[in-house]
Amino acid sequence: MINEIALSNQPNQTYTITVSGNNRNVTFIIEQSYNSIAGYWTINIYDQSKQSIVMDIPLLAGQNLLEQYGYLNIGELYVINIGDQSISKPDDTNIADNFKLVWVLE
């Protein structure tokens, strides 16, 4: 199942999401932060008890961010450009208007 997650321009935020798919629901805690020196966003993913699952994943558009973590069986995660197609990567000013996370859990 495809789960869409809206993104915000707030530089440091934590939110809880429930991802559905394959007759199951999985709840994750996401910490999203912006590295202003390097100019990119990262996320940390935790389980419901705040145990780390995956840390410091750069939010890069157009690729499966969880590909190397397939053994965790937590699905696929993509940053999708839904706005201005001339923008290739999310930054601190354009992420909310032009990008969203898409989590696929099968």
Contacts in CASP RR format, 6 or more apart in sequence:
PFRMAT RR
TARGET T0000
AUTHOR 0000-0000-0000
METHOD contacts of the structure
MODEL  1
MINEIALSNQPNQTYTITVSGNNRNVTFIIEQSYNSIAGYWTINIYDQSK
QSIVMDIPLLAGQNLLEQYGYLNIGELYVINIGDQSISKPDDTNIADNFK
LVWVLE
1 20 0 8 1.000
1 21 0 8 1.000
1 22 0 8 1.000
1 104 0 8 1.000
1 105 0 8 1.000
1 106 0 8 1.000
2 102 0 8 1.000
2 103 0 8 1.000
2 104 0 8 1.000
3 17 0 8 1.000
3 19 0 8 1.000
3 20 0 8 1.000
3 21 0 8 1.000
3 102 0 8 1.000
3 103 0 8 1.000
3 104 0 8 1.000
3 105 0 8 1.000
4 100 0 8 1.000
4 101 0 8 1.000
4 102 0 8 1.000
5 17 0 8 1.000
5 30 0 8 1.000
5 100 0 8 1.000
5 101 0 8 1.000
5 102 0 8 1.000
5 103 0 8 1.000
6 96 0 8 1.000
6 100 0 8 1.000
7 32 0 8 1.000
7 90 0 8 1.000
7 95 0 8 1.000
7 96 0 8 1.000
7 99 0 8 1.000
7 100 0 8 1.000
7 101 0 8 1.000
8 32 0 8 1.000
8 95 0 8 1.000
8 96 0 8 1.000
9 92 0 8 1.000
9 93 0 8 1.000
9 95 0 8 1.000
9 96 0 8 1.000
10 32 0 8 1.000
11 33 0 8 1.000
11 34 0 8 1.000
11 36 0 8 1.000
11 92 0 8 1.000
12 31 0 8 1.000
12 32 0 8 1.000
12 33 0 8 1.000
12 34 0 8 1.000
13 31 0 8 1.000
13 32 0 8 1.000
13 33 0 8 1.000
14 29 0 8 1.000
14 30 0 8 1.000
14 31 0 8 1.000
14 32 0 8 1.000
15 29 0 8 1.000
15 30 0 8 1.000
15 32 0 8 1.000
16 27 0 8 1.000
16 28 0 8 1.000
16 29 0 8 1.000
16 30 0 8 1.000
17 27 0 8 1.000
17 28 0 8 1.000
17 30 0 8 1.000
17 103 0 8 1.000
18 25 0 8 1.000
18 26 0 8 1.000
18 27 0 8 1.000
18 28 0 8 1.000
19 25 0 8 1.000
19 26 0 8 1.000
19 27 0 8 1.000
19 28 0 8 1.000
19 74 0 8 1.000
19 75 0 8 1.000
19 103 0 8 1.000
19 105 0 8 1.000
20 105 0 8 1.000
21 105 0 8 1.000
21 106 0 8 1.000
22 105 0 8 1.000
22 106 0 8 1.000
24 105 0 8 1.000
26 74 0 8 1.000
26 105 0 8 1.000
27 47 0 8 1.000
27 48 0 8 1.000
28 45 0 8 1.000
28 46 0 8 1.000
28 47 0 8 1.000
28 48 0 8 1.000
28 53 0 8 1.000
28 74 0 8 1.000
29 45 0 8 1.000
29 46 0 8 1.000
29 47 0 8 1.000
29 48 0 8 1.000
29 50 0 8 1.000
30 43 0 8 1.000
30 44 0 8 1.000
30 45 0 8 1.000
30 46 0 8 1.000
31 43 0 8 1.000
31 44 0 8 1.000
31 46 0 8 1.000
32 41 0 8 1.000
32 42 0 8 1.000
32 43 0 8 1.000
32 59 0 8 1.000
33 41 0 8 1.000
33 42 0 8 1.000
33 43 0 8 1.000
34 40 0 8 1.000
34 41 0 8 1.000
34 92 0 8 1.000
35 41 0 8 1.000
35 42 0 8 1.000
36 92 0 8 1.000
39 91 0 8 1.000
39 92 0 8 1.000
40 58 0 8 1.000
40 59 0 8 1.000
40 60 0 8 1.000
40 89 0 8 1.000
40 90 0 8 1.000
40 91 0 8 1.000
41 58 0 8 1.000
41 59 0 8 1.000
41 90 0 8 1.000
41 91 0 8 1.000
41 95 0 8 1.000
42 56 0 8 1.000
42 57 0 8 1.000
42 58 0 8 1.000
42 59 0 8 1.000
43 57 0 8 1.000
43 59 0 8 1.000
44 52 0 8 1.000
44 54 0 8 1.000
44 55 0 8 1.000
44 56 0 8 1.000
44 57 0 8 1.000
45 52 0 8 1.000
45 53 0 8 1.000
45 54 0 8 1.000
45 55 0 8 1.000
45 57 0 8 1.000
45 74 0 8 1.000
46 52 0 8 1.000
46 53 0 8 1.000
47 53 0 8 1.000
53 69 0 8 1.000
53 72 0 8 1.000
53 74 0 8 1.000
54 66 0 8 1.000
54 69 0 8 1.000
54 72 0 8 1.000
57 65 0 8 1.000
57 66 0 8 1.000
57 77 0 8 1.000
58 65 0 8 1.000
59 65 0 8 1.000
59 79 0 8 1.000
59 90 0 8 1.000
59 95 0 8 1.000
59 99 0 8 1.000
59 101 0 8 1.000
60 79 0 8 1.000
60 89 0 8 1.000
61 78 0 8 1.000
61 79 0 8 1.000
61 80 0 8 1.000
61 81 0 8 1.000
61 88 0 8 1.000
61 89 0 8 1.000
61 90 0 8 1.000
61 99 0 8 1.000
62 78 0 8 1.000
62 79 0 8 1.000
62 80 0 8 1.000
62 81 0 8 1.000
63 78 0 8 1.000
64 76 0 8 1.000
64 77 0 8 1.000
64 78 0 8 1.000
65 77 0 8 1.000
65 78 0 8 1.000
65 79 0 8 1.000
66 72 0 8 1.000
66 74 0 8 1.000
66 75 0 8 1.000
66 76 0 8 1.000
66 77 0 8 1.000
67 76 0 8 1.000
74 105 0 8 1.000
75 103 0 8 1.000
75 104 0 8 1.000
75 105 0 8 1.000
75 106 0 8 1.000
76 103 0 8 1.000
76 104 0 8 1.000
76 105 0 8 1.000
77 101 0 8 1.000
77 102 0 8 1.000
77 103 0 8 1.000
77 104 0 8 1.000
78 101 0 8 1.000
78 102 0 8 1.000
78 103 0 8 1.000
78 104 0 8 1.000
79 90 0 8 1.000
79 99 0 8 1.000
79 100 0 8 1.000
79 101 0 8 1.000
79 102 0 8 1.000
80 99 0 8 1.000
80 100 0 8 1.000
80 101 0 8 1.000
80 102 0 8 1.000
81 87 0 8 1.000
81 88 0 8 1.000
81 98 0 8 1.000
81 99 0 8 1.000
82 98 0 8 1.000
82 99 0 8 1.000
82 100 0 8 1.000
83 97 0 8 1.000
83 98 0 8 1.000
83 99 0 8 1.000
84 94 0 8 1.000
84 97 0 8 1.000
84 98 0 8 1.000
87 94 0 8 1.000
87 98 0 8 1.000
90 98 0 8 1.000
90 99 0 8 1.000
END
